[in-house]
Amino acid sequence: MRILFHFRFMVLLFILPLTVGAQTNGLRKYKRNEFSFKSTVMRNAEGEMTAVNVGAYVGKNLIDQFVTELPGTPMKTTADAVGKISEPDVNGDGFLDVTIYLGYYGSHPNDSYYEALIWDEEHGCFLQADGYKDLADPMIDEETHLITTNLRDGPEARVTDYYGWQHNKIRYLRSESVRIDDPNPISSYGLVDLPLCRYNAKLDGRISVIIAFQENNDNTVAGYIYYPKAKHPAPILIIGSVSHQNDADYYNLSEYQSDGLITGDISIKHQLIDGWDHQVEGIWTNPKTRKEMKLTDVIFNREVPRWFTKSLFAPENSGKIDRFIKKETIKEK
C-alpha cells in the first residue's frame, strides 16, 4: 500500500506541470493585432523558386507557419515581389486577413496568383484558405465582399466569376459573360451571396429549356425555368427543396404560373464525380396527365441568364415567394 501511494504521488507530480504548461502556453487564445509576419521564398537545388513559407509571430515567438507551393516558375519581372505580404479584410468579416503574392505567370494578362490566410476570431488563429491560390488575379469587392476574377472570352467578350466564402473555403457562386460592345451589359449584383445552378437541357431531346435557381441555408430552392423557343418566352417561377445524400444533390421543384397554378414538376439528381465531372439526371412531369419527359443533353454551369439577375431570396422578394414555399411545405407533408 505504501509503495502504491508513493507511485501515485510521483505520477501526480509529473502530470501537474504538463497540465499547467498546456493551459498557459498551448491553449492561449491570441488577438489579431498581436501578429506580425515574415515570408521566405524556398528554392530547389537549381535555385528556382518552388514555394513561399510564411511565419506568423507574436512578439519573437513563432506561433504558426504556412507553406504554399508556387504554381510554376514566376516571370522574372515579378520574381522580386514573390512572398510580399498584405493585410486586407479578404472575407468581409471585419478582421484583417493576410494575402501572399505568388507571382505572375504570363499566359494571359490576369495571370497573377495569391495565397490567403483567414483570421479565425473564435479560435484566435489563422487558417490557410481553401481554393484562394487557384484564382487568377482575384479582386476583393469592398462593397459586397465577394471575390471576382476577370478573363477575356475571345476578342469580343469578358467573363467575370464571383466567389464567396464558407468559413475559410472559397465557394464558386456565379459567372457573368458580357460582350464588350453590349450597350446594356448584364449585372448580377442582385443575386446575393448564394450559388447559382444553371442547367441547359432538352425535354426528351426535343424541347429546349433552361433551369436556373439558387439554394438557401434552409434547403429551399427558388428560381426560374425558361423555354427559349416558346411563342412568348418568359421566365416561369420554380420553387422547391433540395436534399443532400451520398455526395449527390436531389432537387424537387414545382413550376408555378403567376396565378399559382402548377404546370410542371421537376426532379433533378446532380452528382459531382472526381471533383469535376457533373453527372445530371432529371425528369419533368405534367401534374395533370403524369406524362414524363426526361432531361437530356444537359449542360451544367453557373452562368447568369439575362432574365435572372435578382435573387428570389433577397429581402425585397421574400413576400413574393412565401406563399409558394408554404404550398411546397404542404405538398411534402
C-alpha positions in Angstrom: 0.0 0.0 0.0 2.8 2.4 0.9 4.6 1.7 -2.3 1.4 2.3 -4.3 0.8 5.6 -2.6 4.3 6.9 -3.4 3.9 5.8 -7.1 0.6 7.7 -7.4 2.1 10.8 -5.8 5.1 10.7 -8.2 2.7 10.4 -11.2 0.7 13.3 -9.9 3.7 15.5 -9.6 4.8 14.6 -13.1 1.4 15.4 -14.7 0.7 18.7 -12.9 3.5 20.7 -14.5 2.5 19.5 -18.0 -1.2 20.4 -17.4 -0.3 23.9 -16.2 2.1 24.4 -19.1 -0.5 23.5 -21.6 -3.0 26.0 -20.1 -0.6 28.9 -20.0 1.0 28.3 -23.4 -0.5 25.8 -25.8 -4.1 26.8 -25.2 -3.7 30.6 -25.2 -6.1 32.5 -27.4 -4.3 35.2 -29.3 -5.7 38.5 -30.6 -5.4 39.5 -34.2 -3.4 42.7 -33.5 -0.7 40.7 -31.8 0.5 39.1 -35.0 3.3 40.0 -37.4 4.5 38.0 -40.4 7.7 37.1 -42.2 7.9 35.3 -45.6 10.7 33.3 -47.0 10.9 32.1 -50.6 12.0 28.5 -50.9 14.2 27.3 -53.8 15.2 23.9 -55.2 18.8 22.7 -55.9 18.8 24.6 -59.2 17.9 27.9 -57.4 14.4 28.0 -58.9 11.6 29.3 -56.7 9.3 26.5 -55.5 7.3 27.7 -52.5 6.7 30.5 -50.0 6.9 29.9 -46.3 5.1 32.4 -44.1 5.7 32.6 -40.4 3.1 34.1 -38.0 4.7 35.6 -34.9 3.6 37.0 -31.6 6.5 39.1 -30.4 9.5 37.0 -31.2 7.7 33.7 -30.9 6.8 31.7 -34.0 3.2 30.7 -33.5 2.5 29.0 -36.8 3.8 28.7 -40.3 2.2 28.2 -43.7 3.9 26.8 -46.8 2.3 27.4 -50.3 3.8 25.7 -53.4 4.1 28.0 -56.4 2.0 27.1 -59.5 5.1 27.2 -61.6 8.1 29.4 -62.3 7.1 33.0 -62.0 8.1 35.6 -64.6 11.4 37.3 -63.8 9.7 40.7 -63.9 7.7 39.9 -60.7 10.2 37.5 -59.0 11.4 40.1 -56.6 7.8 40.6 -55.3 7.1 36.9 -54.7 6.3 36.5 -51.0 5.1 40.1 -50.5 2.5 40.2 -47.7 -0.6 42.4 -47.5 -3.2 42.5 -44.8 -6.7 43.2 -46.3 -10.1 42.0 -45.0 -10.5 39.3 -47.6 -13.8 37.8 -46.5 -15.6 40.8 -45.1 -15.9 39.7 -41.5 -14.3 42.9 -40.1 -11.0 41.3 -39.3 -7.8 41.7 -41.3 -6.6 38.6 -43.1 -3.3 38.0 -44.9 -2.6 37.7 -48.6 0.8 36.5 -50.1 1.8 37.3 -53.6 2.8 34.1 -55.5 3.9 35.8 -58.8 2.9 36.4 -62.4 2.9 33.5 -64.8 2.3 35.2 -68.1 -0.2 33.0 -70.0 -2.7 35.9 -70.1 -2.9 39.5 -68.7 -4.7 38.4 -65.5 -2.3 35.6 -64.5 -1.1 36.6 -61.0 -1.8 34.3 -58.1 -2.0 34.8 -54.3 -2.4 32.8 -51.2 -4.7 33.9 -48.3 -4.6 33.2 -44.6 -8.0 33.8 -43.0 -8.3 35.0 -39.4 -10.5 32.8 -37.2 -11.7 35.0 -34.4 -13.4 32.2 -32.5 -10.1 30.2 -32.1 -7.6 33.1 -32.2 -5.6 31.7 -35.1 -5.1 31.9 -38.9 -6.4 29.2 -41.3 -5.0 28.7 -44.8 -7.7 29.5 -47.4 -9.0 26.6 -49.3 -9.1 27.4 -53.0 -7.9 31.0 -53.0 -4.5 30.2 -54.5 -6.2 28.7 -57.6 -7.9 32.0 -58.6 -6.2 34.1 -61.3 -5.7 37.7 -60.2 -8.5 37.7 -57.5 -10.1 41.1 -56.8 -11.8 41.9 -53.5 -15.1 43.8 -53.9 -15.2 46.2 -50.9 -19.0 46.7 -51.2 -20.2 43.1 -51.4 -17.0 41.4 -50.0 -17.2 38.9 -52.9 -14.0 37.8 -54.8 -14.1 38.3 -58.5 -11.8 37.2 -61.4 -11.9 38.5 -64.9 -10.9 36.9 -68.2 -11.3 37.7 -71.9 -13.5 35.3 -73.8 -12.0 35.9 -77.2 -11.7 39.4 -78.6 -15.3 40.4 -78.1 -16.4 39.2 -74.6 -15.4 39.3 -70.9 -16.2 36.7 -68.3 -16.4 37.7 -64.6 -16.6 34.9 -62.0 -17.9 35.6 -58.5 -16.8 33.8 -55.3 -17.9 33.9 -51.7 -16.7 32.3 -48.5 -17.8 29.4 -46.4 -15.6 29.7 -43.3 -12.1 29.5 -44.9 -13.2 27.8 -48.1 -13.8 29.6 -51.4 -17.2 29.0 -52.8 -18.0 29.5 -56.5 -21.2 31.5 -56.8 -21.8 32.5 -60.5 -20.4 33.7 -63.7 -21.2 36.7 -66.0 -20.5 36.7 -69.7 -20.6 40.2 -71.3 -19.9 41.3 -74.8 -17.6 44.3 -75.0 -20.0 46.1 -77.3 -23.2 45.3 -75.3 -25.0 48.6 -74.6 -26.9 47.0 -71.7 -24.4 44.6 -70.0 -25.8 42.1 -67.5 -25.3 42.9 -63.8 -25.8 40.1 -61.2 -25.2 42.1 -58.0 -28.9 41.4 -57.1 -28.2 37.7 -56.8 -26.9 37.9 -53.2 -24.3 35.6 -51.7 -25.8 32.3 -52.8 -24.5 29.9 -55.6 -26.4 29.8 -58.9 -27.1 26.5 -60.6 -28.0 26.6 -64.3 -28.9 23.6 -66.5 -29.2 24.0 -70.2 -31.1 20.9 -71.4 -33.8 19.4 -73.6 -37.0 17.6 -72.6 -37.0 14.2 -74.4 -34.4 15.6 -76.7 -36.9 18.0 -78.3 -37.9 20.9 -76.2 -35.1 23.4 -75.2 -35.2 24.5 -71.6 -33.0 26.5 -69.2 -33.4 25.9 -65.5 -31.7 28.3 -63.1 -32.1 28.6 -59.4 -30.4 29.3 -56.0 -30.5 27.4 -52.7 -30.6 29.0 -49.3 -29.3 27.6 -45.9 -32.8 26.1 -45.2 -32.5 23.9 -48.3 -35.2 25.9 -50.1 -34.7 26.3 -53.8 -36.1 29.2 -55.9 -35.5 30.4 -59.4 -37.0 30.1 -62.9 -37.5 27.7 -65.8 -37.3 29.2 -69.3 -38.4 27.8 -72.6 -36.4 29.8 -75.2 -38.4 28.5 -78.2 -41.8 29.2 -76.8 -44.1 31.5 -78.7 -43.7 34.2 -76.0 -40.7 33.1 -74.0 -40.6 34.3 -70.4 -39.1 33.0 -67.1 -41.6 30.9 -65.1 -41.2 30.7 -61.3 -39.9 27.4 -59.8 -39.9 26.7 -56.1 -38.9 23.6 -54.2 -36.4 21.9 -51.9 -33.1 20.0 -52.0 -31.7 17.1 -50.0 -28.1 16.0 -49.9 -27.4 12.3 -49.8 -24.3 10.2 -50.6 -22.4 13.1 -52.4 -25.5 13.8 -54.6 -28.0 16.7 -54.6 -31.7 15.8 -55.1 -33.9 18.7 -56.2 -37.7 18.6 -56.2 -39.2 21.7 -57.9 -42.6 22.9 -59.0 -43.3 25.2 -61.9 -45.7 27.9 -60.9 -47.7 30.2 -63.2 -48.4 33.8 -61.9 -51.9 32.7 -60.6 -50.3 29.9 -58.5 -51.2 27.1 -60.9 -48.6 24.3 -61.0 -47.8 23.3 -64.6 -44.9 21.1 -64.1 -43.0 19.1 -61.5 -39.2 18.7 -61.9 -36.8 16.3 -60.2 -33.1 16.6 -60.7 -30.2 14.4 -59.4 -26.9 16.2 -59.6 -23.7 14.4 -58.6 -20.1 15.6 -58.9 -17.6 12.8 -59.8 -13.9 13.2 -59.1 -14.3 16.9 -58.4 -15.0 18.0 -62.0 -17.5 15.6 -63.8 -21.0 16.9 -63.3 -23.5 14.0 -63.8 -27.1 15.2 -64.0 -30.3 13.2 -64.4 -33.8 14.7 -64.4 -37.5 14.3 -65.2 -40.2 16.9 -66.0 -43.7 15.7 -65.1 -47.1 17.1 -66.2 -49.1 17.2 -62.9 -52.4 16.6 -64.6 -51.6 13.8 -67.1 -48.5 12.5 -65.2 -46.7 12.4 -68.6 -43.0 12.4 -68.1 -40.2 13.8 -70.2 -36.5 13.2 -69.4 -33.9 15.9 -69.2 -31.4 15.2 -72.0 -28.3 16.9 -73.4 -27.8 18.5 -70.0 -25.0 21.1 -69.6 -24.4 22.5 -66.1 -22.7 25.8 -65.4 -23.1 28.9 -63.2 -23.6 31.5 -65.9 -26.2 34.1 -65.1 -29.1 34.3 -67.5 -30.1 37.8 -68.6 -33.6 37.2 -67.2 -32.4 36.2 -63.7 -30.4 39.0 -62.1 -32.4 39.5 -58.9 -32.4 36.8 -56.2 -35.8 35.5 -55.1 -34.1 35.2 -51.6 -33.3 39.0 -51.5 -35.2 40.7 -48.6 -37.4 42.7 -51.0 -38.6 39.5 -52.7 -39.4 37.5 -49.5 -43.1 38.1 -49.7 -43.2 37.2 -53.4 -42.3 33.6 -52.8 -43.6 32.9 -49.2 -47.0 31.7 -50.4 -45.4 29.3 -52.8 -42.9 28.0 -50.2 -45.9 27.3 -47.9 -47.5 25.3 -50.7 -44.3 23.2 -51.2 -44.2 22.5 -47.5 -47.8 21.2 -47.5 -47.0 19.1 -50.6 -44.0 17.5 -48.8 -46.2 16.6 -45.7 
